[in-house]
Amino acid sequence: MQASKIMPGTTYALKARNNTFVRFLVTAVVTRRERATGSPHDYKSAVEGFKNEPGESRETITVDPDAILAPYQDVAELRERKRLEDEARAKADQAIKDETMRALILLYKATGVPMPEKLDHYSAPFHTNYGGTEITITRDAVALVIKALSARLVSANDC
């Protein structure tokens, strides 16, 4: 790709050694003058950046501008891989939200407190954050949890 078209801060497709494409985040485009003949061929460019892939080190590498194929979004294989990664991330997030909701329901059942209509409302004794991934227990509800746990532990010791 022509060095003047490469923009720092943008992710481009870079062909790896095993004929796969990787994301390459450009941090700088460096142009040096190597000769003084007055020719446009006196200048050489290099692109600095790092491979923006999970598990890859963030070590800065320098590549030839011709090794950069196109902006990341333009390469179909990379777009498909990003879609699959996004789907996997969404499934993992949903699993966390489902687990949080199960724990919240168990808290209400264990303490005997009636469940409110909105489980994420901040005035509820036990409520989730707006992302639905964490549970907050109000000060008043702490006593209810202690009472419920104490009752269960005492009855378990009586056996």
MIPATOR-622836 format. One record per residue (C-alpha): residue number from 1; residue in three letters; x, y, z. Coordinates in nm, 2 decimals. Layout:
<rs>
i = NUM, aa = ala, c1 = X, c2 = Y, c3 = Z
...
</rs>
This chain:
<rs>
i = 1, aa = met, c1 = 0.00, c2 = 0.00, c3 = 0.00
i = 2, aa = gln, c1 = 0.13, c2 = 0.35, c3 = -0.07
i = 3, aa = ala, c1 = 0.29, c2 = 0.50, c3 = 0.24
i = 4, aa = ser, c1 = 0.11, c2 = 0.83, c3 = 0.20
i = 5, aa = lys, c1 = -0.23, c2 = 0.66, c3 = 0.23
i = 6, aa = ile, c1 = -0.14, c2 = 0.48, c3 = 0.56
i = 7, aa = met, c1 = -0.28, c2 = 0.67, c3 = 0.86
i = 8, aa = pro, c1 = -0.14, c2 = 0.62, c3 = 1.22
i = 9, aa = gly, c1 = -0.40, c2 = 0.50, c3 = 1.46
i = 10, aa = thr, c1 = -0.58, c2 = 0.29, c3 = 1.20
i = 11, aa = thr, c1 = -0.59, c2 = -0.09, c3 = 1.18
i = 12, aa = tyr, c1 = -0.48, c2 = -0.25, c3 = 0.86
i = 13, aa = ala, c1 = -0.46, c2 = -0.61, c3 = 0.73
i = 14, aa = leu, c1 = -0.11, c2 = -0.75, c3 = 0.72
i = 15, aa = lys, c1 = -0.03, c2 = -1.09, c3 = 0.56
i = 16, aa = ala, c1 = 0.14, c2 = -1.32, c3 = 0.80
i = 17, aa = arg, c1 = 0.40, c2 = -1.59, c3 = 0.72
i = 18, aa = asn, c1 = 0.14, c2 = -1.87, c3 = 0.71
i = 19, aa = asn, c1 = -0.08, c2 = -1.69, c3 = 0.45
i = 20, aa = thr, c1 = -0.33, c2 = -1.57, c3 = 0.70
i = 21, aa = phe, c1 = -0.43, c2 = -1.21, c3 = 0.77
i = 22, aa = val, c1 = -0.36, c2 = -1.04, c3 = 1.10
i = 23, aa = arg, c1 = -0.47, c2 = -0.70, c3 = 1.24
i = 24, aa = phe, c1 = -0.18, c2 = -0.44, c3 = 1.24
i = 25, aa = leu, c1 = -0.23, c2 = -0.12, c3 = 1.43
i = 26, aa = val, c1 = -0.01, c2 = 0.15, c3 = 1.28
i = 27, aa = thr, c1 = 0.16, c2 = 0.38, c3 = 1.53
i = 28, aa = ala, c1 = 0.38, c2 = 0.58, c3 = 1.28
i = 29, aa = val, c1 = 0.47, c2 = 0.61, c3 = 0.92
i = 30, aa = val, c1 = 0.84, c2 = 0.70, c3 = 0.88
i = 31, aa = thr, c1 = 0.99, c2 = 0.84, c3 = 0.56
i = 32, aa = arg, c1 = 1.36, c2 = 0.89, c3 = 0.54
i = 33, aa = arg, c1 = 1.58, c2 = 1.05, c3 = 0.27
i = 34, aa = glu, c1 = 1.86, c2 = 0.81, c3 = 0.19
i = 35, aa = arg, c1 = 2.02, c2 = 0.98, c3 = -0.11
i = 36, aa = ala, c1 = 2.05, c2 = 1.34, c3 = -0.23
i = 37, aa = thr, c1 = 2.02, c2 = 1.30, c3 = -0.61
i = 38, aa = gly, c1 = 1.70, c2 = 1.51, c3 = -0.63
i = 39, aa = ser, c1 = 1.49, c2 = 1.20, c3 = -0.74
i = 40, aa = pro, c1 = 1.17, c2 = 1.10, c3 = -0.57
i = 41, aa = his, c1 = 1.34, c2 = 0.76, c3 = -0.53
i = 42, aa = asp, c1 = 1.57, c2 = 0.91, c3 = -0.27
i = 43, aa = tyr, c1 = 1.30, c2 = 0.85, c3 = -0.01
i = 44, aa = lys, c1 = 1.22, c2 = 0.52, c3 = 0.17
i = 45, aa = ser, c1 = 0.92, c2 = 0.47, c3 = 0.39
i = 46, aa = ala, c1 = 0.86, c2 = 0.22, c3 = 0.68
i = 47, aa = val, c1 = 0.55, c2 = 0.16, c3 = 0.88
i = 48, aa = glu, c1 = 0.57, c2 = 0.11, c3 = 1.26
i = 49, aa = gly, c1 = 0.31, c2 = -0.06, c3 = 1.47
i = 50, aa = phe, c1 = 0.21, c2 = -0.39, c3 = 1.64
i = 51, aa = lys, c1 = 0.00, c2 = -0.69, c3 = 1.57
i = 52, aa = asn, c1 = -0.34, c2 = -0.63, c3 = 1.73
i = 53, aa = glu, c1 = -0.43, c2 = -0.99, c3 = 1.79
i = 54, aa = pro, c1 = -0.53, c2 = -1.18, c3 = 2.11
i = 55, aa = gly, c1 = -0.22, c2 = -1.35, c3 = 2.25
i = 56, aa = glu, c1 = 0.02, c2 = -1.14, c3 = 2.05
i = 57, aa = ser, c1 = 0.28, c2 = -0.93, c3 = 2.22
i = 58, aa = arg, c1 = 0.25, c2 = -0.55, c3 = 2.18
i = 59, aa = glu, c1 = 0.60, c2 = -0.52, c3 = 2.06
i = 60, aa = thr, c1 = 0.65, c2 = -0.25, c3 = 1.80
i = 61, aa = ile, c1 = 0.76, c2 = -0.39, c3 = 1.46
i = 62, aa = thr, c1 = 0.86, c2 = -0.22, c3 = 1.14
i = 63, aa = val, c1 = 0.72, c2 = -0.34, c3 = 0.81
i = 64, aa = asp, c1 = 0.74, c2 = -0.23, c3 = 0.45
i = 65, aa = pro, c1 = 0.44, c2 = -0.03, c3 = 0.33
i = 66, aa = asp, c1 = 0.39, c2 = -0.29, c3 = 0.05
i = 67, aa = ala, c1 = 0.33, c2 = -0.56, c3 = 0.31
i = 68, aa = ile, c1 = 0.01, c2 = -0.38, c3 = 0.42
i = 69, aa = leu, c1 = -0.28, c2 = -0.49, c3 = 0.21
i = 70, aa = ala, c1 = -0.58, c2 = -0.27, c3 = 0.30
i = 71, aa = pro, c1 = -0.77, c2 = -0.12, c3 = 0.59
i = 72, aa = tyr, c1 = -0.89, c2 = -0.40, c3 = 0.82
i = 73, aa = gln, c1 = -1.26, c2 = -0.35, c3 = 0.74
i = 74, aa = asp, c1 = -1.20, c2 = -0.41, c3 = 0.37
i = 75, aa = val, c1 = -1.06, c2 = -0.76, c3 = 0.41
i = 76, aa = ala, c1 = -1.35, c2 = -1.01, c3 = 0.41
i = 77, aa = glu, c1 = -1.17, c2 = -1.29, c3 = 0.60
i = 78, aa = leu, c1 = -1.09, c2 = -1.05, c3 = 0.89
i = 79, aa = arg, c1 = -1.44, c2 = -0.92, c3 = 0.90
i = 80, aa = glu, c1 = -1.58, c2 = -1.27, c3 = 0.93
i = 81, aa = arg, c1 = -1.33, c2 = -1.35, c3 = 1.21
i = 82, aa = lys, c1 = -1.43, c2 = -1.03, c3 = 1.39
i = 83, aa = arg, c1 = -1.80, c2 = -1.12, c3 = 1.36
i = 84, aa = leu, c1 = -1.73, c2 = -1.47, c3 = 1.52
i = 85, aa = glu, c1 = -1.52, c2 = -1.31, c3 = 1.80
i = 86, aa = asp, c1 = -1.80, c2 = -1.06, c3 = 1.87
i = 87, aa = glu, c1 = -2.06, c2 = -1.34, c3 = 1.88
i = 88, aa = ala, c1 = -1.84, c2 = -1.54, c3 = 2.13
i = 89, aa = arg, c1 = -1.80, c2 = -1.23, c3 = 2.34
i = 90, aa = ala, c1 = -2.17, c2 = -1.17, c3 = 2.34
i = 91, aa = lys, c1 = -2.24, c2 = -1.53, c3 = 2.45
i = 92, aa = ala, c1 = -1.99, c2 = -1.50, c3 = 2.73
i = 93, aa = asp, c1 = -2.15, c2 = -1.17, c3 = 2.85
i = 94, aa = gln, c1 = -2.49, c2 = -1.32, c3 = 2.84
i = 95, aa = ala, c1 = -2.38, c2 = -1.62, c3 = 3.04
i = 96, aa = ile, c1 = -2.25, c2 = -1.39, c3 = 3.31
i = 97, aa = lys, c1 = -2.57, c2 = -1.19, c3 = 3.31
i = 98, aa = asp, c1 = -2.77, c2 = -1.52, c3 = 3.34
i = 99, aa = glu, c1 = -2.56, c2 = -1.64, c3 = 3.63
i = 100, aa = thr, c1 = -2.60, c2 = -1.30, c3 = 3.81
i = 101, aa = met, c1 = -2.97, c2 = -1.32, c3 = 3.77
i = 102, aa = arg, c1 = -2.98, c2 = -1.67, c3 = 3.91
i = 103, aa = ala, c1 = -2.78, c2 = -1.56, c3 = 4.21
i = 104, aa = leu, c1 = -3.01, c2 = -1.26, c3 = 4.26
i = 105, aa = ile, c1 = -3.32, c2 = -1.48, c3 = 4.26
i = 106, aa = leu, c1 = -3.16, c2 = -1.71, c3 = 4.51
i = 107, aa = leu, c1 = -3.09, c2 = -1.41, c3 = 4.74
i = 108, aa = tyr, c1 = -3.45, c2 = -1.31, c3 = 4.73
i = 109, aa = lys, c1 = -3.57, c2 = -1.67, c3 = 4.80
i = 110, aa = ala, c1 = -3.32, c2 = -1.73, c3 = 5.08
i = 111, aa = thr, c1 = -3.41, c2 = -1.41, c3 = 5.26
i = 112, aa = gly, c1 = -3.78, c2 = -1.44, c3 = 5.20
i = 113, aa = val, c1 = -3.80, c2 = -1.08, c3 = 5.07
i = 114, aa = pro, c1 = -4.06, c2 = -1.03, c3 = 4.79
i = 115, aa = met, c1 = -3.90, c2 = -0.98, c3 = 4.45
i = 116, aa = pro, c1 = -3.96, c2 = -0.64, c3 = 4.30
i = 117, aa = glu, c1 = -4.07, c2 = -0.59, c3 = 3.95
i = 118, aa = lys, c1 = -3.75, c2 = -0.41, c3 = 3.85
i = 119, aa = leu, c1 = -3.45, c2 = -0.61, c3 = 3.97
i = 120, aa = asp, c1 = -3.20, c2 = -0.35, c3 = 3.86
i = 121, aa = his, c1 = -3.37, c2 = -0.06, c3 = 4.04
i = 122, aa = tyr, c1 = -3.13, c2 = 0.09, c3 = 4.30
i = 123, aa = ser, c1 = -3.39, c2 = 0.10, c3 = 4.58
i = 124, aa = ala, c1 = -3.44, c2 = -0.28, c3 = 4.57
i = 125, aa = pro, c1 = -3.26, c2 = -0.46, c3 = 4.86
i = 126, aa = phe, c1 = -3.06, c2 = -0.67, c3 = 4.61
i = 127, aa = his, c1 = -3.02, c2 = -0.53, c3 = 4.27
i = 128, aa = thr, c1 = -2.80, c2 = -0.56, c3 = 3.96
i = 129, aa = asn, c1 = -2.59, c2 = -0.28, c3 = 3.81
i = 130, aa = tyr, c1 = -2.71, c2 = -0.14, c3 = 3.48
i = 131, aa = gly, c1 = -2.49, c2 = -0.39, c3 = 3.29
i = 132, aa = gly, c1 = -2.65, c2 = -0.68, c3 = 3.48
i = 133, aa = thr, c1 = -2.32, c2 = -0.83, c3 = 3.57
i = 134, aa = glu, c1 = -2.29, c2 = -0.74, c3 = 3.94
i = 135, aa = ile, c1 = -2.51, c2 = -0.76, c3 = 4.24
i = 136, aa = thr, c1 = -2.54, c2 = -0.48, c3 = 4.50
i = 137, aa = ile, c1 = -2.67, c2 = -0.56, c3 = 4.85
i = 138, aa = thr, c1 = -2.80, c2 = -0.26, c3 = 5.04
i = 139, aa = arg, c1 = -2.71, c2 = -0.20, c3 = 5.41
i = 140, aa = asp, c1 = -3.06, c2 = -0.30, c3 = 5.52
i = 141, aa = ala, c1 = -3.04, c2 = -0.63, c3 = 5.32
i = 142, aa = val, c1 = -2.71, c2 = -0.73, c3 = 5.47
i = 143, aa = ala, c1 = -2.89, c2 = -0.81, c3 = 5.80
i = 144, aa = leu, c1 = -3.14, c2 = -1.02, c3 = 5.61
i = 145, aa = val, c1 = -2.86, c2 = -1.22, c3 = 5.44
i = 146, aa = ile, c1 = -2.69, c2 = -1.28, c3 = 5.78
i = 147, aa = lys, c1 = -3.01, c2 = -1.39, c3 = 5.94
i = 148, aa = ala, c1 = -3.09, c2 = -1.63, c3 = 5.65
i = 149, aa = leu, c1 = -2.74, c2 = -1.78, c3 = 5.64
i = 150, aa = ser, c1 = -2.73, c2 = -1.81, c3 = 6.02
i = 151, aa = ala, c1 = -3.06, c2 = -1.99, c3 = 6.03
i = 152, aa = arg, c1 = -2.94, c2 = -2.24, c3 = 5.76
i = 153, aa = leu, c1 = -2.60, c2 = -2.30, c3 = 5.93
i = 154, aa = val, c1 = -2.77, c2 = -2.35, c3 = 6.27
i = 155, aa = ser, c1 = -3.02, c2 = -2.60, c3 = 6.12
i = 156, aa = ala, c1 = -2.74, c2 = -2.78, c3 = 5.94
i = 157, aa = asn, c1 = -2.54, c2 = -2.82, c3 = 6.27
i = 158, aa = asp, c1 = -2.85, c2 = -2.96, c3 = 6.44
i = 159, aa = cys, c1 = -2.85, c2 = -3.27, c3 = 6.22
</rs>
